[in-house]
Amino acid sequence: MTLHGKLIKISITFGDKVILENIIADIPTGAVIGIVGGNGEGKSSLLSVLANETLPTSGYMDWFGTAPTISYFKQEDEHFKNNDFADDERAYFSKWSVPGYRKYADLSGGEKMKRRLSRVFAKKAQLLLLDEPTNHLDQDSLSFLKEQILAYPGTIILVSHDRFFLDEVASWIWEVENKKLTVYAGNYTSYRQKKEESRLSQQRLYDAQQTKIKQVEKQMAALKNWSAKAHADSTKHEFNKEYYRVKAKKMDVQIRSKKKRLELELSKNTIDEPEVEKEVTFSIEGNKKKGKRVIEAKRLSKTFGDQLLFQNATFTIQSQERIGILGSNGSGKSTFFRMLLGEESVRGELWKSEAMNIGYLRQTVFDLPEEKTPFEFFGPTDFETRGQIQTLMMNLGFSKDHWSRPIRTMSMGERVKLKLMEFILDQKDVLLLDEPTNHLDLPSREQLEKTLSTYPGTILLVTHDRYFLEKLTNKLLVFENKTIRKVELGYNEWMHKTNESAREKELLKLDTERQAVLGELSYLQKKDSKYNELDQHFIALTKQINELKKK
């Protein structure tokens, strides 16, 4: 193994908070190193030190030979400007399917990522640092990124929460946890197996140690009882007092000797109890609103200049439905969300229930007041509310000091959690989730999956996390061929089909009919003579659809 460089006892602190302490690691030449760990554990801070953007509090980087050229892709870059393109960058645009003629500000989240990735890959630096490069990318782009990483001639260090992507590209894993860095050879799955084996081994040693401690303590307790009895006997007996006094003294010596042996053994071989991985608990109750429809589109169209995103889209979203939104980068998914929020103009009709309370989680979380602390942002007005918010923060994995820290000092993942807190406290009953897992660590992703699976409101979800999408949704809005269509299928069913089956065609036909009935119902009051007939027809169509989906 040829070494490119070495981290020598690097420590990173922010104020009084120690992020990483005395970490040591080798950087093999040509390696692809994946950095994993919880939000706020120091992954992005470590990349910033490696990029020479910030200095460590102590320690240094030891490069073998000349220091490498470095290219650094940041997790989010608000100030990125890309109006002048080098020829090398342009060569990547067609491969990434990035429109080079459009301004950066007008690109979708995925297109912005690919524009920035084009720049860092085009530099062909000896050391490439990538902070969450898979965020916002569609499946084709992920495949291309994988090819680029595996073919890259230099060394790559990347932070990612995409376990499947890390399995495909990483040759080493660095885990940052509890201020330490642990190195594992192999990909993500190999790292998890080795970590679990290490945890189980430590648990066995800890359990054995605890058993031994209990045995010695039991023996010491018995000796103390005998000693107490011996001391008592020495005062009771008129004759042989010296015999009982000597016996009691011997017992005291034995107790002290055993205690010293135990303390010595523990001081040499103390085994800590393995830490349980943090779990994050979200609790979104949601308000159950009356009425079947929450959103209805009729002949909906959207263009940007000469670019047509979609046209003639007609569909209905009902209360408590879980809709996954599919489409390539730039197809209009985030634009559709902004249309629902009234931030984009609408051509055609887009009806929204006045009763719904929308929570929108954007791809980037720059819409939080960065100079405020959580205390100032949530503004508890009484002791009870303050206690509720602090408990919620603790359940979300925040420490006590986060309560009074400015939001600008928090990681992107921590900011996502603050937005989710806002939804919880405001009782949002329709959630528009635009890549909600992008900045979350793996325990947080898994807990979010569990929580949203019990959420009683309506969910519209844009994500490139295949497993997250399959677990949380059972219907789709598909953005393709310059239109939007609603499909009564889950993600896996949709992806594995080759051609539209007779079953799917029948489902689409029934759902189209049901949407038409729902549209008529929305204009009638319950007292109207036709209402009951249409309502029964709606129920019958729903039953047919559900039975057909089971086949």
C-alpha positions, 0 to 999 in steps of 0.5 A, spaced: 500 500 500 503 506 497 501 512 502 499 519 499 499 522 506 497 521 513 493 525 519 497 526 525 493 527 531 489 532 528 484 535 533 478 540 531 474 544 536 469 550 535 469 554 541 469 550 547 466 544 543 471 538 541 469 535 535 475 531 533 480 529 538 487 526 536 485 523 530 490 519 526 489 515 519 493 513 513 491 516 506 493 510 501 494 513 494 488 511 489 483 510 495 476 511 495 475 513 502 468 514 505 467 518 511 460 516 515 458 518 522 452 522 525 450 529 524 454 534 527 460 529 528 465 533 524 465 529 517 464 536 513 469 539 518 474 534 517 474 535 509 474 543 510 481 541 514 483 536 508 482 542 503 486 547 507 480 551 508 480 551 515 486 550 520 486 544 525 486 546 533 492 541 533 495 536 529 497 537 522 497 533 515 503 529 513 503 529 505 509 524 502 512 528 497 509 534 494 503 536 497 497 534 492 493 539 488 486 539 491 479 539 488 473 540 494 466 539 492 462 542 498 455 539 500 451 546 499 454 552 495 450 558 496 455 563 492 457 558 487 458 562 480 458 558 473 457 563 468 464 562 464 466 555 462 472 551 461 473 547 455 474 541 460 467 543 464 463 543 457 466 536 456 462 534 462 455 537 461 453 533 455 455 527 460 451 529 466 445 532 461 446 539 464 444 545 460 450 549 459 446 555 456 442 556 462 444 561 468 446 557 474 440 560 478 435 557 474 437 550 474 434 545 478 437 542 485 440 536 481 442 540 475 446 545 480 449 539 483 451 536 476 454 543 474 458 543 480 461 536 480 463 538 472 467 543 475 471 539 480 472 533 476 474 537 470 480 540 475 483 532 475 486 534 482 490 529 485 486 529 491 478 530 490 474 531 496 466 530 495 461 532 501 455 529 499 455 528 492 449 524 491 444 529 493 439 531 488 441 526 483 437 521 479 439 514 477 442 515 471 446 521 474 448 516 480 450 511 475 455 516 471 458 519 478 459 512 480 463 511 473 467 517 474 469 515 481 471 508 479 475 511 473 478 517 477 486 517 477 487 520 483 485 519 491 478 521 493 475 522 500 467 523 500 462 524 505 455 520 504 449 517 507 448 513 501 449 506 504 448 503 497 453 508 493 458 507 498 458 499 497 459 500 490 465 505 490 468 505 497 475 501 498 475 504 505 471 507 511 472 512 516 467 512 521 467 519 526 464 518 532 465 520 539 470 525 537 474 519 534 476 516 527 476 509 526 479 506 520 475 500 516 478 496 510 472 495 505 466 498 503 460 500 507 457 493 508 464 490 510 464 496 515 457 495 518 459 487 519 466 489 522 463 494 527 457 489 529 463 484 530 467 488 534 461 491 538 459 484 540 466 482 542 466 488 547 459 486 549 462 479 551 468 481 554 464 487 558 459 481 560 464 477 563 467 482 567 461 484 570 460 477 572 467 477 575 465 483 579 459 480 582 462 474 584 468 478 587 463 483 591 459 477 593 465 473 596 467 480 599 460 481 602 460 474 605 467 475 608 464 482 611 458 478 614 463 473 617 468 479 620 462 482 623 460 476 626 467 474 629 468 481 632 461 480 635 463 474 638 470 477 640 465 481 645 460 476 647 465 470 649 468 471 656 473 466 654 478 466 648 476 473 646 483 473 643 482 467 638 475 471 636 479 478 635 485 475 631 479 471 627 476 478 625 482 481 624 484 476 619 477 477 615 479 484 615 485 483 611 482 478 606 477 483 605 482 489 603 486 484 599 480 482 595 478 489 594 485 491 592 486 485 587 479 487 584 481 494 583 488 493 580 485 488 575 480 493 573 485 499 572 489 494 568 483 491 564 477 496 564 472 494 559 467 500 557 460 498 556 458 498 548 455 504 546 448 504 543 447 507 537 443 514 537 436 513 535 432 519 533 425 520 535 420 524 530 413 525 532 408 528 527 401 527 529 398 531 523 391 534 523 385 530 520 381 534 515 375 532 512 374 532 505 377 527 500 381 532 495 386 536 497 389 538 490 387 537 483 390 539 477 387 540 470 390 541 464 396 544 468 402 547 464 409 550 466 414 553 461 421 557 463 422 561 457 422 557 451 423 551 455 417 546 456 417 542 463 410 539 462 403 540 459 396 538 459 397 535 466 390 532 469 390 529 476 387 529 483 391 528 490 386 525 496 387 526 503 392 522 506 395 519 500 402 518 500 405 520 493 412 519 490 414 524 485 418 521 479 422 524 474 429 526 471 433 532 474 430 538 471 423 535 469 419 540 474 418 536 480 421 542 485 417 547 480 411 543 482 412 544 489 413 551 488 406 552 484 403 549 490 406 554 495 404 560 490 411 561 488 410 560 481 405 562 476 400 557 474 397 555 467 391 551 467 388 550 473 391 548 480 386 547 486 388 546 493 384 545 499 383 551 503 383 547 510 390 544 508 396 546 512 402 545 508 409 544 511 415 544 505 422 541 506 426 544 501 432 541 498 436 546 501 435 549 508 437 556 507 430 559 509 432 558 517 434 565 521 441 563 521 443 568 526 438 566 531 438 560 536 433 555 537 430 558 543 429 565 539 427 561 533 421 557 536 420 562 541 417 559 547 412 563 551 411 559 557 415 554 561 411 548 559 412 550 551 419 551 553 420 544 556 416 541 550 421 544 545 427 542 549 424 535 550 423 534 542 430 537 541 433 532 545 429 526 542 432 529 535 439 528 537 441 535 539 445 536 545 443 541 551 448 546 548 444 547 541 439 550 545 443 557 545 447 556 539 446 560 533 443 556 527 449 558 522 454 553 527 449 547 525 450 542 520 446 541 514 443 535 517 441 539 524 438 544 520 433 539 517 431 536 523 430 543 526 425 544 520 422 538 522 421 540 529 417 546 526 412 542 522 411 538 528 410 544 532 405 547 527 401 541 526 402 540 518 397 536 515 400 536 508 408 535 507 411 537 501 418 533 502 423 535 497 429 530 498 428 530 505 434 525 507 439 528 503 443 531 509 440 526 514 445 521 517 443 513 517 440 513 524 436 519 522 434 516 516 431 510 518 427 513 524 424 518 519 422 512 515 419 509 521 415 516 523 413 518 516 410 511 516 405 512 521 404 520 519 396 520 518 396 526 513 398 527 506 405 526 503 408 528 497 415 526 496 421 527 492 427 523 493 432 519 489 433 514 495 430 508 492 428 504 499 426 510 502 421 511 496 418 504 496 417 504 504 413 511 504 409 511 498 404 507 494 402 511 488 406 515 484 406 522 480 411 521 474 414 527 470 415 524 463 414 526 456 413 533 458 407 531 462 405 529 469 401 522 470 398 519 476 400 512 477 396 507 482 403 503 483 408 503 488 415 504 486 418 497 485 412 495 481 413 501 476 421 500 475 420 493 474 415 493 469 417 493 461 411 495 458 404 497 460 400 491 462 393 490 461 392 491 469 395 498 469 391 500 463 385 498 467 388 501 473 389 508 470 382 507 466 378 506 473 382 512 477 381 517 471 374 515 472 374 516 479 378 523 479 372 525 474 367 523 479 371 526 485 371 533 481 363 533 480 363 531 488 367 537 490 362 542 486 356 539 490 353 539 497 351 533 501 344 535 501 344 535 493 340 529 490 346 527 486 351 527 491 349 520 494 349 517 488 356 520 486 359 518 493 357 511 492 360 510 485 366 513 488 366 508 493 365 502 488 371 505 484 375 505 490 374 498 491 375 496 484 382 499 484 384 496 491 382 489 489 385 490 482 392 492 485 392 486 490 392 481 484 
